[in-house]
Amino acid sequence: MKPTFLDFEQSVAELEEKIEQLRASSSHTVFVIDEYGEMQGMVTLHDVLEAVTGEFSTDHQEDAWAVQRDEGGWLLDGLIPLPELKDLLELKEVPEEDKGRYHTLSGMIMWLLDRLPRTGDIVTWEDWRFEVVDLDGKRIDKVLANRLAKGDEAGH
């Protein structure tokens, strides 16, 4: 299976040809190369289709990141992306968001802790309390999020 490479300098006609090659090949991945010949990333056929038609979503997509608990809290995957986290919990912002230092709930908690996490660690942000309930090695796997009651001290 021969990989497909795509550089930033290609014309629209060349891009259309690459997309057709990608569609026809057994490989559904393109490696993106910059003007210095360095790999900048990869694009899948799925990515191309989403760019053209809009983001695909399923009814179960949110379920993969978050499960609402009976008491109203959420059991969250540590890898939930920040945009999904903000939408789900109606957060106005997350710390240092404009600097792009992290992209997931796990990264946010580690930034707030300023150290590697341990099971049982608790941080607060806005009116939410986040408790690390499971680790996968050093990575935060599961987090319990509960809205703080009025009068409880919030992180920011």
C-alpha positions in Angstrom: 0.0 0.0 0.0 1.6 3.2 -1.2 1.0 6.3 1.0 -0.4 9.5 -0.6 1.4 12.8 0.1 -0.1 16.2 -0.3 1.9 19.5 -0.2 0.6 23.0 0.5 1.5 24.3 -3.0 -0.8 22.2 -5.0 -3.5 23.8 -7.2 -7.2 23.0 -6.9 -7.0 20.7 -9.9 -4.2 18.8 -8.3 -6.1 18.6 -5.0 -9.1 17.2 -6.8 -6.9 14.6 -8.4 -5.4 13.7 -5.0 -8.9 13.4 -3.5 -9.9 11.1 -6.4 -6.7 9.0 -5.9 -7.5 8.8 -2.2 -11.0 7.7 -2.9 -9.8 5.0 -5.3 -6.9 3.7 -3.2 -7.1 1.2 -0.4 -5.4 3.8 1.8 -7.7 6.4 3.3 -5.0 8.6 4.7 -3.0 11.4 3.2 0.2 12.8 4.7 0.4 16.6 4.5 3.9 18.0 3.7 4.8 21.7 4.1 7.1 23.8 1.9 10.2 22.5 3.9 9.4 18.9 3.1 8.4 18.2 6.7 5.2 16.2 7.6 2.7 18.5 9.2 0.0 15.9 9.8 -2.4 13.6 8.1 -5.9 13.8 6.6 -8.3 11.0 6.3 -11.1 10.6 3.7 -13.5 11.1 6.6 -11.8 14.5 7.3 -12.2 15.5 3.6 -15.9 14.6 3.6 -16.5 16.5 6.8 -14.8 19.6 5.3 -17.1 19.5 2.3 -20.4 18.4 3.9 -20.0 19.6 7.5 -19.3 17.6 10.7 -20.8 14.1 11.0 -22.5 13.4 14.2 -24.4 10.5 15.7 -26.8 10.2 18.5 -24.2 8.3 20.4 -21.3 10.7 19.9 -21.9 12.6 23.1 -22.4 9.3 25.0 -18.8 8.4 24.1 -17.5 11.4 26.1 -20.0 11.8 28.9 -22.6 9.9 30.9 -25.1 11.8 33.0 -25.5 10.4 36.5 -28.7 10.1 38.4 -27.8 12.9 40.8 -27.1 15.3 37.9 -23.4 15.1 37.7 -21.4 13.8 34.8 -18.9 11.0 34.4 -16.5 12.3 31.7 -13.8 10.8 29.6 -10.5 12.6 30.3 -10.0 13.0 26.6 -13.2 15.0 25.9 -12.2 17.9 23.7 -12.5 21.4 25.2 -15.3 22.5 22.8 -17.5 19.6 23.7 -16.7 20.1 27.4 -17.6 23.7 27.3 -20.9 23.0 25.4 -21.8 20.2 27.8 -21.2 22.0 31.1 -22.0 25.5 29.7 -18.5 26.8 30.6 -17.8 30.4 29.5 -14.0 29.7 29.2 -11.3 27.4 30.4 -8.0 28.5 31.9 -5.3 29.7 29.4 -7.6 28.6 26.6 -6.3 31.4 24.3 -2.7 30.0 24.7 -3.6 26.5 23.4 -1.6 24.8 26.1 -4.0 21.8 26.2 -7.0 20.5 24.2 -8.8 18.1 26.6 -10.4 17.9 30.1 -7.4 15.9 31.2 -5.0 18.6 30.1 -7.1 21.3 31.8 -7.0 19.3 35.1 -3.3 18.8 34.9 -2.8 22.5 34.2 -4.9 23.4 37.2 -3.1 20.9 39.4 0.3 22.0 38.1 1.5 18.4 38.5 0.8 14.8 37.4 -2.7 13.7 38.6 -3.6 11.1 41.2 -6.8 9.3 41.7 -9.0 11.4 44.0 -7.5 14.8 43.0 -10.1 17.5 42.9 -10.0 20.9 41.1 -12.7 23.5 40.6 -13.4 25.7 37.7 -16.2 28.2 37.3 -19.1 26.5 39.2 -17.9 22.9 38.6 -16.0 20.5 40.8 -13.9 17.9 38.9 -12.7 14.7 40.6 -10.2 12.4 39.0 -11.7 8.9 39.5 -9.6 6.8 37.2 -6.2 6.9 35.7 -4.7 5.0 32.7 -1.1 5.1 33.7 -0.4 8.8 34.1 -3.3 9.9 31.9 -6.6 10.9 33.4 -9.2 8.4 32.1 -12.4 9.3 34.0 -13.5 12.4 35.8 -16.6 13.0 37.9 -18.0 16.5 37.3 -20.5 18.0 39.7 -22.0 21.5 39.7 -21.1 23.3 42.9 -24.0 24.4 45.1 -24.5 28.2 45.5 -22.1 29.5 48.1 -19.4 26.8 47.5 -16.0 28.2 46.6 -15.4 28.0 42.9 -12.0 28.1 41.2 -12.7 31.1 39.0 
